[in-house]
């Protein structure tokens, strides 16, 4: 009588569930936003400043901060924080969750690391998905952060982000929540394509190039700041268009701007070409640290989940 041999069944590789990847993406973005929100408010105020007239309201970023604090108090720098957190809960959850998901699918199917073009393509898709989901919160955020600079009679005076979304829907229609969605999606595609791909390349260069930097916060900081600089330069004109369209009012029953191209041409003609990069300093100072904090938080959340929930010693965000 033969004895049947037992063939060991290979243990299924443990991995972070897709739902958790999306959750961690949102949480990391929200945590970073709590730190950089004042810079986002300054960036928005400076982009709206001078719209139409060409007259500058603020001399520079520091003057903008001083003006906001003197007129609205220190907490004025956190005006619209509810909308900012909702934006991260939608936009960043969507983009980082989708990007890590696409990365995992790519590695599983092709059994290799994605190259630069693959990363750019996945970043573009993830950015478009996240931006479309997050546009309503983006509209509320732009309006709430810009409200304090308007004369009292012209302010919208939204009580909170929920009130803003309900009033926009009631007063302007449901489609108004996606006002500026085209430049928002376009900006997000450019941002994610540039940011995620360049971050990966800068990180590899610093680690394997002449500097031979070790994996850690210093490496993440340097790579993300350079990635942020490149991303800021490429995406700011679209960010200007997005902000102006989302904050525009109806004039004699007609929208103030016809679309993205109209905004870009009018800004360049009325305020100068370099006005397309108005608010560059706060935008860059926000984007760099936000990228650093987001990636560090994402790494820690994934590492903690792997260690304490899955019981495996594994680090990495999947980015």
C-alpha positions as CSV (number, residue, x, y, z in Angstrom):
1,X,0.0,0.0,0.0
2,X,1.4,3.4,-1.0
3,X,1.5,6.3,1.3
4,X,0.1,9.5,-0.2
5,X,2.6,12.3,0.1
6,X,1.3,15.6,1.4
7,X,2.2,18.5,-0.8
8,X,2.6,21.6,1.3
9,X,0.3,24.4,0.3
10,X,2.2,27.7,-0.2
11,X,1.2,30.3,2.3
12,X,-0.8,33.1,0.7
13,X,1.2,36.3,0.8
14,X,-0.3,38.8,3.2
15,X,-1.0,42.3,1.9
16,X,-2.8,45.5,2.8
17,X,-6.5,45.3,1.7
18,X,-7.5,47.7,-1.1
19,X,-9.9,49.5,1.2
20,X,-7.2,50.2,3.8
21,X,-4.9,51.6,1.1
22,X,-7.6,54.2,0.2
23,X,-8.2,54.9,3.9
24,X,-4.5,55.4,4.6
25,X,-4.1,57.7,1.6
26,X,-6.9,59.9,2.9
27,X,-5.6,60.0,6.5
28,X,-2.1,60.8,5.5
29,X,-3.3,63.7,3.3
30,X,-5.5,65.1,6.1
31,X,-2.7,64.9,8.6
32,X,-0.4,66.9,6.3
33,X,-3.1,69.4,5.6
34,X,-3.5,70.3,9.2
35,X,0.1,71.6,9.1
36,X,0.1,73.4,5.7
37,X,-3.4,74.9,5.6
38,X,-2.2,78.5,6.3
39,X,0.0,78.3,3.2
40,X,-2.8,77.1,1.1
41,X,-5.0,80.0,2.2
42,X,-2.2,82.5,1.4
43,X,-1.8,80.9,-2.0
44,X,-5.5,81.2,-2.8
45,X,-5.7,84.8,-1.6
46,X,-2.8,85.8,-3.7
47,X,-4.1,84.1,-6.8
48,X,-7.4,85.9,-6.5
49,X,-5.8,89.2,-5.7
50,X,-5.9,91.6,-8.6
51,X,-8.4,89.6,-10.6
52,X,-9.8,91.9,-13.4
53,X,-8.2,95.1,-12.3
54,X,-4.6,94.0,-12.2
55,X,-4.0,95.9,-8.9
56,X,-2.1,93.8,-6.4
57,X,-3.7,93.5,-3.0
58,X,-0.6,91.9,-1.4
59,X,3.1,92.8,-1.8
60,X,4.3,89.3,-1.1
61,X,3.4,86.1,0.9
62,X,4.5,87.6,4.3
63,X,2.4,90.7,3.7
64,X,-0.6,88.5,2.9
65,X,-0.1,86.6,6.2
66,X,0.2,89.8,8.1
67,X,-3.0,91.2,6.5
68,X,-5.0,88.1,7.2
69,X,-3.9,88.0,10.9
70,X,-4.5,91.7,11.5
71,X,-8.0,91.6,9.8
72,X,-9.3,88.2,10.8
73,X,-7.1,87.1,13.7
74,X,-4.6,84.1,13.8
75,X,-7.4,81.6,13.3
76,X,-8.2,83.3,10.0
77,X,-5.2,81.4,8.6
78,X,-7.3,78.2,9.1
79,X,-10.4,79.5,7.5
80,X,-11.9,76.7,5.4
81,X,-10.1,74.0,7.2
82,X,-13.2,71.8,7.2
83,X,-13.4,72.0,3.4
84,X,-9.6,71.4,3.2
85,X,-10.0,68.2,5.2
86,X,-12.9,67.1,3.2
87,X,-10.9,67.7,0.0
88,X,-8.1,65.4,1.4
89,X,-10.7,62.8,2.4
90,X,-11.9,62.7,-1.2
91,X,-9.1,63.8,-3.5
92,X,-6.1,62.3,-1.7
93,X,-8.0,59.1,-0.7
94,X,-8.8,58.7,-4.4
95,X,-5.5,59.5,-5.9
96,X,-3.2,57.7,-3.5
97,X,-5.5,54.8,-3.1
98,X,-5.9,54.4,-6.9
99,X,-2.1,54.8,-7.4
100,X,-1.1,52.2,-4.9
101,X,-3.8,49.9,-6.3
102,X,-2.5,50.3,-9.9
103,X,1.1,49.8,-8.7
104,X,0.1,46.5,-7.0
105,X,-1.8,45.3,-10.1
106,X,1.1,46.3,-12.3
107,X,3.7,44.4,-10.2
108,X,1.4,41.4,-10.0
109,X,0.7,41.2,-13.7
110,X,4.2,42.1,-15.1
111,X,6.3,40.9,-12.2
112,X,8.6,43.9,-12.4
113,X,8.8,47.4,-11.1
114,X,7.1,50.1,-13.2
115,X,9.4,52.4,-15.2
116,X,9.1,56.2,-15.5
117,X,6.5,56.2,-18.3
118,X,4.4,53.6,-16.5
119,X,4.5,55.6,-13.2
120,X,3.6,58.8,-15.1
121,X,0.6,57.0,-16.8
122,X,-0.6,55.6,-13.4
123,X,-0.1,59.0,-11.8
124,X,-2.2,60.7,-14.5
125,X,-5.1,58.2,-14.1
126,X,-5.0,58.4,-10.3
127,X,-4.9,62.2,-10.4
128,X,-7.9,62.4,-12.7
129,X,-10.0,60.0,-10.6
130,X,-9.1,61.8,-7.3
131,X,-9.7,65.3,-8.7
132,X,-13.1,64.5,-10.1
133,X,-14.2,63.0,-6.8
134,X,-12.7,65.9,-4.8
135,X,-13.9,68.9,-6.9
136,X,-17.0,69.8,-4.8
137,X,-14.8,70.1,-1.7
138,X,-12.3,72.1,-3.8
139,X,-15.0,74.6,-4.8
140,X,-16.1,75.0,-1.1
141,X,-12.4,75.3,0.0
142,X,-11.6,78.1,-2.5
143,X,-14.7,80.1,-1.6
144,X,-14.2,79.7,2.1
145,X,-10.5,80.7,2.1
146,X,-11.2,83.7,-0.2
147,X,-14.3,85.0,1.6
148,X,-12.4,87.1,4.2
149,X,-10.8,89.3,1.5
150,X,-14.2,90.4,0.2
151,X,-16.2,93.5,1.4
152,X,-18.7,92.4,4.1
153,X,-21.7,93.0,1.8
154,X,-20.2,90.6,-0.8
155,X,-19.1,87.7,1.5
156,X,-20.9,84.4,1.2
157,X,-20.5,83.7,4.9
158,X,-20.6,79.9,4.7
159,X,-20.9,78.5,8.3
160,X,-19.0,75.3,7.5
161,X,-18.2,73.0,4.6
162,X,-21.6,71.3,4.8
163,X,-23.4,74.6,4.7
164,X,-21.2,75.7,1.8
165,X,-22.1,72.5,-0.2
166,X,-25.8,72.8,0.5
167,X,-26.0,76.5,-0.3
168,X,-24.0,76.1,-3.5
169,X,-26.4,73.3,-4.6
170,X,-29.5,75.3,-3.6
171,X,-28.4,78.7,-5.0
172,X,-26.5,77.7,-8.1
173,X,-27.5,74.1,-8.9
174,X,-25.9,70.8,-8.4
175,X,-23.5,71.2,-11.4
176,X,-21.9,74.2,-9.7
177,X,-20.2,71.8,-7.3
178,X,-18.2,70.7,-10.3
179,X,-17.4,74.2,-11.5
180,X,-13.9,74.3,-12.7
181,X,-13.7,70.5,-12.8
182,X,-11.9,70.6,-16.2
183,X,-8.9,72.7,-15.0
184,X,-9.0,70.8,-11.6
185,X,-8.7,67.4,-13.3
186,X,-6.1,68.8,-15.8
187,X,-4.1,70.2,-12.9
188,X,-4.4,67.0,-10.9
189,X,-3.2,65.0,-13.9
190,X,-0.2,67.2,-14.3
191,X,0.6,67.3,-10.6
192,X,0.3,63.6,-10.1
193,X,2.2,62.7,-13.3
194,X,5.0,65.1,-12.4
195,X,5.0,64.6,-8.6
196,X,4.8,60.8,-8.3
197,X,7.2,60.0,-11.2
198,X,9.8,62.7,-10.3
199,X,9.7,61.8,-6.6
200,X,10.5,58.2,-7.4
201,X,13.3,59.3,-9.8
202,X,14.8,61.8,-7.4
203,X,14.6,59.3,-4.6
204,X,16.5,56.7,-6.6
205,X,19.1,59.2,-7.7
206,X,19.8,60.4,-4.2
207,X,20.0,56.8,-2.9
208,X,22.1,55.3,-5.7
209,X,23.9,58.4,-7.1
210,X,27.0,60.3,-5.8
211,X,25.3,61.2,-2.5
212,X,24.5,57.6,-1.5
213,X,21.8,58.7,1.0
214,X,20.2,56.1,3.2
215,X,16.5,55.4,3.3
216,X,14.8,57.7,5.8
217,X,13.2,61.1,6.4
218,X,16.3,63.1,5.0
219,X,16.0,61.2,1.7
220,X,12.2,61.7,1.6
221,X,12.6,65.4,2.4
222,X,15.2,66.1,-0.4
223,X,13.4,64.1,-3.0
224,X,9.9,65.6,-2.3
225,X,11.1,69.2,-2.2
226,X,12.7,68.9,-5.6
227,X,9.7,67.0,-6.9
228,X,7.5,69.8,-5.4
229,X,9.5,72.5,-7.2
230,X,9.1,70.8,-10.6
231,X,5.4,70.1,-9.9
232,X,4.8,73.8,-8.8
233,X,6.3,75.2,-12.0
234,X,4.3,72.9,-14.3
235,X,1.0,73.1,-12.5
236,X,0.6,76.7,-11.3
237,X,-1.0,78.2,-14.4
238,X,-3.8,75.5,-14.3
239,X,-4.1,76.1,-10.5
240,X,-4.6,79.8,-11.2
241,X,-7.3,79.0,-13.7
242,X,-9.0,76.5,-11.3
243,X,-9.0,79.0,-8.5
244,X,-10.4,81.9,-10.6
245,X,-13.2,79.8,-12.1
246,X,-14.3,78.2,-8.8
247,X,-14.4,81.7,-7.2
248,X,-16.1,83.5,-10.0
249,X,-19.4,85.2,-9.8
250,X,-22.2,85.6,-12.4
251,X,-22.1,89.1,-14.1
252,X,-25.5,90.0,-15.7
253,X,-26.5,86.4,-15.7
254,X,-23.2,85.3,-17.4
255,X,-20.2,83.6,-15.9
256,X,-17.2,85.8,-15.4
257,X,-14.9,83.4,-17.4
258,X,-15.7,81.2,-20.4
259,X,-13.2,78.5,-19.5
260,X,-9.6,77.7,-18.7
261,X,-8.1,79.2,-21.8
262,X,-10.1,82.4,-21.3
263,X,-8.7,82.7,-17.7
264,X,-5.1,82.2,-18.8
265,X,-5.3,84.7,-21.6
266,X,-7.0,87.4,-19.5
267,X,-4.6,87.0,-16.6
268,X,-1.6,87.2,-19.0
269,X,-3.1,90.2,-20.8
270,X,-4.4,92.2,-17.8
271,X,-1.8,91.2,-15.1
272,X,1.2,90.0,-17.0
273,X,2.5,86.6,-18.0
274,X,4.3,86.1,-14.7
275,X,0.9,86.5,-12.9
276,X,0.3,82.9,-14.0
277,X,2.7,82.0,-11.2
278,X,1.2,84.3,-8.6
279,X,1.4,82.8,-5.2
280,X,4.4,80.7,-6.2
281,X,6.2,80.8,-2.9
282,X,3.3,79.7,-0.6
283,X,2.2,77.1,-3.2
284,X,5.7,75.6,-3.3
285,X,6.2,75.9,0.4
286,X,2.9,74.1,0.8
287,X,3.4,71.4,-1.8
288,X,6.9,70.3,-0.7
289,X,6.1,69.8,3.1
290,X,2.7,68.4,2.2
291,X,4.3,65.8,0.0
292,X,6.9,65.0,2.7
293,X,4.3,64.7,5.5
294,X,1.9,62.7,3.4
295,X,4.5,60.2,2.3
296,X,6.0,59.9,5.9
297,X,2.5,59.4,7.4
298,X,1.6,56.9,4.7
299,X,4.8,54.9,5.3
300,X,4.1,54.8,9.0
301,X,0.5,53.8,8.7
302,X,1.4,51.0,6.3
303,X,4.3,49.8,8.4
304,X,2.1,49.8,11.5
305,X,-0.7,47.9,9.8
306,X,1.8,45.3,8.5
307,X,3.4,44.8,11.9
308,X,0.4,44.9,14.2
309,X,-2.4,43.6,12.1
310,X,-0.8,41.3,9.5
311,X,2.1,40.3,11.7
312,X,4.8,40.9,9.1
313,X,7.8,43.1,9.2
314,X,7.4,45.1,6.0
315,X,7.6,48.8,5.3
316,X,6.6,50.8,2.3
317,X,3.6,52.7,1.0
318,X,3.4,51.0,-2.4
319,X,4.3,54.3,-4.1
